[in-house]
C-alpha cells in the first residue's frame, strides 16, 4: 500500500503543479488505506460547495488506482480538516435519526448523499440491533433510510 500511496501523492502533486496551485500533499498510511492531506494556500478551494472538488479528486484517485488497491483499502483525500468535521456531523446526524426513529417509529430518510457519506452512516448504526439502514434511489439522488428492524413474529 505504501507504493500506491507514493504514486498517488506524485500523481496529485503533478496535477496541482501543472494547474499552478500552491498545494502540497502529506501522505499517511493507515489501516484502512492511504490518507492524503492537501495543504497550502489554495487548499480551501477543495472544501467549497460542500467539498465537491475534494470528493471529485478522491473519486479520480480511486478510479486510477482501483486495480492496484488491496481489498478493503481506500485512498482518502482531506483538506483543511474537512473530512473529520464532516464525519463528526454525519455521526451526529445518524444518532439523531436513530433517536427520532426509535421515538416515533417512522422511518427517517436522509437527503441525497455520496457513497462515502452513506457508508459512514451505515457503519455508525451497524451495531444497533433495533434499527435497519438501507440505501434507496439511484445515481446522484441515492439516499439513506433508517427504520426500525422488524421483530420476528
C-alpha positions in Angstrom: 0.0 0.0 0.0 2.9 2.3 0.7 3.9 2.2 -3.0 0.4 3.1 -4.1 0.3 6.0 -1.6 3.6 7.3 -3.0 2.3 7.0 -6.6 -1.0 8.8 -5.7 1.0 11.6 -4.0 3.1 12.1 -7.1 0.0 12.0 -9.3 -1.8 14.7 -7.4 1.4 16.8 -7.0 1.9 16.8 -10.8 -1.7 17.8 -11.4 -1.6 20.6 -8.8 1.8 21.9 -10.1 0.5 21.9 -13.7 -2.6 23.8 -12.6 -0.4 26.4 -10.9 -1.9 25.7 -7.5 0.0 26.3 -4.3 -0.6 22.9 -2.7 1.4 20.0 -1.3 0.3 16.5 -0.3 1.0 14.9 3.1 0.5 11.1 2.8 -0.2 8.9 5.7 -0.6 5.1 5.6 -3.4 4.0 7.9 -5.0 0.5 8.5 -7.9 1.3 6.1 -5.6 2.7 3.3 -3.8 5.9 2.4 -4.9 9.2 3.6 -3.7 12.2 1.6 -4.0 15.6 3.2 -4.0 18.5 0.8 -2.2 21.6 2.3 -1.3 25.0 1.0 -2.8 28.5 0.4 -5.2 27.0 -2.3 -6.5 24.2 -0.1 -9.7 26.0 0.7 -10.8 25.5 -2.9 -11.4 21.9 -2.1 -13.9 22.4 0.7 -16.1 25.0 -1.2 -19.5 23.8 -2.3 -19.7 21.1 0.4 -16.4 19.6 -0.6 -17.4 18.8 -4.2 -13.9 19.2 -5.5 -12.4 17.1 -2.7 -14.9 14.3 -3.5 -14.1 14.6 -7.2 -10.3 14.4 -6.6 -10.8 11.4 -4.3 -13.0 9.7 -6.8 -10.5 10.3 -9.6 -7.7 8.8 -7.5 -9.7 5.7 -6.6 -10.6 5.2 -10.2 -7.0 5.5 -11.3 -5.7 3.1 -8.6 -8.7 0.7 -8.2 -6.9 -2.3 -9.7 -3.9 -1.9 -7.5 -5.6 -1.3 -4.2 -5.7 -4.3 -1.8 -9.2 -5.4 -0.9 -10.7 -3.2 1.8 -8.2 -0.4 1.2 -9.1 3.1 0.1 -7.4 6.3 -0.9 -8.9 9.2 1.2 -8.3 12.9 0.5 -8.8 15.7 3.0 -8.2 19.4 3.1 -8.5 21.9 6.0 -9.8 19.2 8.3 -13.0 18.9 6.2 -13.3 15.1 6.4 -13.0 14.9 10.2 -15.6 17.7 10.6 -18.0 16.2 8.1 -17.6 12.7 9.6 -18.5 14.1 13.1 -21.5 15.9 11.6 -22.7 12.7 9.9 -22.2 10.6 13.0 -24.3 13.2 15.0 -26.9 13.1 12.2 -27.0 9.3 12.3 -27.5 9.3 16.1 -30.2 12.0 15.9 -32.0 10.0 13.1 -31.8 6.8 15.3 -33.3 8.6 18.3 -36.1 10.0 16.1 -36.9 6.7 14.6 -37.0 5.0 18.0 -39.2 7.7 19.4 -41.7 7.9 16.5 -41.4 4.5 14.8 -41.4 6.4 11.5 -38.5 5.8 9.1 -36.1 8.6 8.6 -34.9 9.5 5.1 -31.7 11.5 4.6 -31.3 13.7 1.6 -29.0 12.6 -1.3 -25.5 11.7 -0.2 -22.3 10.4 -1.6 -21.4 6.7 -1.3 -18.8 7.6 1.4 -21.3 9.6 3.4 -23.9 6.8 3.3 -21.2 4.3 4.2 -20.3 6.3 7.3 -23.9 6.4 8.5 -24.3 2.6 7.8 -21.2 2.0 9.9 -22.3 4.3 12.7 -25.6 2.5 13.1 -24.3 -1.0 12.3 -24.2 -2.2 15.9 -27.8 -1.2 16.7 -29.9 -4.3 16.9 -33.2 -2.4 16.7 -32.5 -0.4 13.6 -32.1 -1.1 9.9 -30.3 1.1 7.4 -30.6 0.9 3.6 -29.6 2.9 0.6 -32.5 3.8 -1.7 -32.7 5.5 -5.1 -30.3 5.7 -7.9 -27.3 7.7 -9.1 -26.7 11.1 -7.5 -30.1 11.0 -5.9 -29.3 8.0 -3.8 -30.3 8.4 -0.2 -30.2 6.5 3.1 -33.2 5.4 5.1 -33.1 4.4 8.8 -36.0 2.4 10.1 -37.0 0.1 12.9 -36.0 -3.5 12.4 -39.0 -5.8 12.1 -39.1 -8.2 15.0 -39.6 -11.9 14.1 -43.2 -13.0 14.8 
